[in-house]
């Protein structure tokens, strides 16, 4: 059942809503308070200035790397009598570092935020959606999960896990009227920092910096997160939303070519792109 603006406002929870893509989504939906009641999470609500807050958005604390924080958010929503109709799993972290050298505890941190935290929050929100036989789970993945960028392999792996989870969840939840949608950004100019884990004396350092420099340059010339906010609104008003939406600079073309071209060719082009040959 698509979003119906004639009903009372649908309650939307957006993780990572204080900046980047999450901020853009919250801002886009908040301008329609008769349709959407927006709740946005951030790690520390008290650290937000009034200028950083969006009108008509209620902010809640959430640290996806902390199971207790996730449970506390669920309890807080119950306390204030809010049942979420639309969950937008957006918060995440990025990295740059070789598979060989990134400490395993850091790898676990990436997956805790990008995947396991997302799963834990989704599990909390699903009983209400299942009971009412309606709802949306919108997961912000990445085109990196489909075509990984060198030295962001762990980030890519966590996002690939999100995409796979979404596709499986879609079929589990369809009988209950719950829609599951994956959005895969590609080259969106966000302020998501990379956790740089390549030591200066590493044999990987030169190539790792090549990739980082190219990434930063590409993002500086990329579309703003506003295009994701507009896409989310479009999805919520669609009678039959797609399962997967690539979005960003040349994202749809890239998605099409990845499906069409041999993996060996794509790998070679990737190495050439970052001068890793």
C-alpha positions in Angstrom: 0.0 0.0 0.0 1.6 3.3 -1.1 1.8 6.2 1.2 -1.6 7.9 1.4 -1.5 11.6 2.1 -5.2 11.6 3.1 -4.4 9.6 6.2 -2.9 10.9 9.4 0.8 11.7 9.0 3.0 8.7 8.6 5.7 8.4 11.2 9.1 8.3 9.7 12.4 7.4 11.4 15.6 8.5 9.6 19.0 7.4 11.0 21.9 9.8 10.6 19.6 12.7 10.0 22.0 15.5 11.2 24.0 15.7 8.0 24.5 14.4 4.4 21.9 12.2 2.8 20.0 11.7 6.1 19.7 15.5 6.5 18.5 15.9 2.9 15.8 13.2 3.3 14.6 14.6 6.6 14.4 18.1 5.1 12.5 16.9 2.0 9.9 15.0 4.0 9.6 17.6 6.8 8.2 20.2 4.4 5.0 18.1 4.2 4.0 17.8 7.9 0.5 16.8 7.0 1.9 13.7 5.3 5.0 12.9 7.3 5.9 13.2 11.0 9.7 13.0 10.9 12.0 11.7 13.6 15.7 11.9 12.9 18.5 10.3 14.8 22.0 11.5 15.6 24.7 10.3 18.1 24.3 13.4 20.3 21.2 15.5 20.0 22.6 18.0 22.6 25.6 18.8 20.3 23.3 20.1 17.5 22.9 23.8 17.3 19.6 25.4 16.4 20.9 26.2 12.9 21.7 22.5 12.4 18.1 21.4 13.3 15.4 21.1 10.7 11.9 22.5 11.4 9.3 19.8 12.0 11.9 17.2 12.8 12.1 15.6 16.3 15.7 14.5 17.0 16.5 11.4 19.0 19.9 9.9 20.2 21.2 6.8 18.5 24.6 5.2 18.2 24.4 2.2 15.9 27.6 0.9 17.3 26.0 0.5 20.7 23.3 -2.2 21.2 22.2 -0.4 24.4 21.6 2.8 22.4 19.5 1.0 19.9 17.4 -0.6 22.6 17.1 2.8 24.3 15.7 4.4 21.1 13.1 1.7 20.9 12.1 2.2 24.5 12.0 6.0 23.9 9.6 5.6 21.0 7.4 3.4 23.1 7.5 5.9 25.9 6.3 8.8 23.7 3.7 6.5 22.0 5.2 6.5 18.5 5.0 3.5 16.2 7.2 3.9 13.1 5.5 3.4 9.7 8.5 4.2 7.5 12.1 3.3 8.6 14.9 4.8 6.5 18.2 3.2 7.5 20.7 5.7 6.3 23.4 6.2 9.0 26.8 4.6 8.1 30.5 4.9 8.1 33.2 4.7 5.3 36.8 3.6 5.3 40.0 3.6 3.3 42.5 0.9 4.0 43.8 -2.3 2.6 42.2 -5.6 3.5 45.5 -6.8 4.8 46.2 -3.9 7.2 42.9 -2.7 8.6 42.7 -4.1 12.2 39.9 -6.7 12.6 38.3 -4.7 15.5 37.9 -1.8 13.1 36.3 -4.1 10.5 33.8 -5.2 13.1 33.0 -1.6 13.9 32.2 -0.9 10.2 29.9 -3.8 10.1 28.3 -3.0 13.4 27.3 0.5 12.2 26.5 -0.3 8.5 24.9 -3.7 8.9 24.3 -5.2 12.4 23.0 -1.9 13.8 20.7 -1.6 10.8 19.4 -5.1 11.4 18.8 -4.5 15.1 16.8 -1.4 14.5 14.8 -3.0 11.7 13.9 -5.9 14.1 12.5 -3.4 16.6 10.4 -1.6 14.0 8.9 -4.6 12.1 6.3 -5.9 14.6 4.2 -2.7 14.3 4.4 -2.7 10.5 3.6 -6.4 10.4 0.6 -5.9 12.7 -0.8 -3.0 10.6 0.0 -4.8 7.4 1.7 -1.8 5.9 5.0 0.0 6.1 8.3 0.8 4.3 11.9 -0.2 5.0 14.2 2.0 2.9 17.9 1.0 3.2 20.6 3.3 1.9 23.2 1.0 0.5 25.8 2.0 -2.1 26.9 1.3 -5.6 30.2 0.3 -4.0 28.3 -2.8 -2.7 27.8 -3.8 -6.4 31.2 -2.6 -7.8 33.7 -2.1 -4.9 36.3 0.6 -5.0 39.8 -0.5 -4.1 40.8 0.2 -0.5 37.2 0.5 0.6 36.6 -3.2 0.4 35.2 -3.5 3.9 32.8 -0.6 3.4 31.7 -2.3 0.1 31.3 -5.6 1.8 29.1 -4.1 4.5 26.9 -2.4 1.9 26.7 -5.5 -0.3 25.4 -7.2 2.9 22.7 -4.5 3.2 21.6 -5.0 -0.4 21.4 -8.8 -0.1 19.5 -8.4 3.2 17.1 -6.0 1.6 16.4 -8.4 -1.4 15.7 -11.3 1.0 13.6 -9.2 3.4 11.5 -7.9 0.5 10.1 -11.4 -0.1 9.7 -12.1 3.6 7.6 -9.0 4.1 5.6 -8.7 1.0 2.8 -10.9 2.3 2.4 -8.4 5.2 2.1 -5.4 2.9 5.5 -4.0 3.8 7.7 -2.6 1.0 11.5 -2.9 1.1 13.5 -0.6 -1.1 17.3 -0.3 -1.6 18.8 3.0 -2.6 22.4 2.8 -3.9 24.1 6.2 -4.1 27.1 6.7 -6.4 29.2 9.9 -6.2 27.0 12.0 -4.0 28.6 15.1 -2.5 28.1 14.2 1.2 30.3 15.0 4.2 30.7 11.4 5.2 34.4 11.1 6.2 36.5 8.1 5.5 38.3 6.3 8.3 41.8 6.3 6.8 43.6 3.2 8.0 46.7 3.1 5.7 50.0 3.7 7.5 52.4 6.1 5.8 55.1 3.4 5.7 52.7 0.8 4.1 53.4 -0.6 0.7 49.8 0.2 -0.1 50.0 3.9 0.9 50.7 5.3 -2.6 47.9 3.5 -4.2 45.6 4.1 -1.3 46.2 7.8 -1.6 45.5 7.7 -5.3 42.1 6.3 -4.6 41.4 8.7 -1.8 42.4 11.7 -4.0 40.3 10.5 -6.9 37.3 9.9 -4.6 37.5 13.4 -3.0 37.8 15.0 -6.4 34.8 13.0 -7.7 32.6 13.9 -4.8 33.5 17.6 -5.1 31.9 17.6 -8.5 29.0 15.3 -7.7 25.3 16.1 -7.2 24.2 17.1 -3.7 22.3 14.8 -1.4 19.1 16.6 -2.2 18.6 14.2 -5.2 18.3 11.4 -2.7 15.8 13.3 -0.6 13.6 13.9 -3.7 14.0 10.2 -4.7 12.8 9.0 -1.3 9.7 11.2 -1.5 9.0 9.8 -5.0 9.3 6.3 -3.7 6.9 6.9 -0.9 4.3 8.2 -3.4 4.8 5.4 -5.9 2.1 2.7 -6.1 4.7 0.1 -7.1 8.2 1.2 -6.1 11.2 -0.7 -7.5 13.4 -2.9 -5.3 16.6 -1.1 -6.2 17.4 2.5 -7.1 20.9 3.6 -8.2 21.2 7.4 -7.7 23.9 9.9 -8.4 26.3 10.9 -11.2 25.9 8.3 -14.0 24.6 5.8 -11.4 21.9 4.2 -13.6 24.3 3.8 -16.5 26.9 2.3 -14.2 24.4 -0.1 -12.7 23.4 -1.2 -16.2 27.0 -1.7 -17.4 27.9 -3.7 -14.3 25.1 -6.2 -15.1 26.1 -6.3 -18.8 29.9 -6.4 -18.8 32.2 -9.2 -17.8 33.7 -8.9 -14.3 37.3 -9.0 -15.6 36.6 -6.0 -17.9 35.1 -4.0 -15.0 38.1 -4.8 -12.7 40.6 -3.7 -15.4 38.7 -0.4 -15.9 38.6 0.2 -12.2 42.4 -0.3 -12.0 42.9 2.1 -14.9 40.5 4.6 -13.4 42.6 4.9 -10.2 46.0 4.4 -12.0 46.6 1.1 -10.2 47.7 -0.9 -13.2 
